[in-house]
Amino acid sequence: MAKYHGINHNKFLLYIKEMEWRYNNRNADTFSLLIDYVLGVNN
């Protein structure tokens, strides 16, 4: 498989999952979502 945006093939699935997460949360404040996720805060 050729490189896509310089992404290593070992991390390609992580890249796709990140892009999916960003798309699904495109209208939300992503910084707050990440902080809540890291701290384990449930809304």
Secondary structure, 3 states (H helix, E strand, C coil): CCCECCECCCCHHHHHHHHHHHHHCCCCCHHHHHHHHHHCCCC
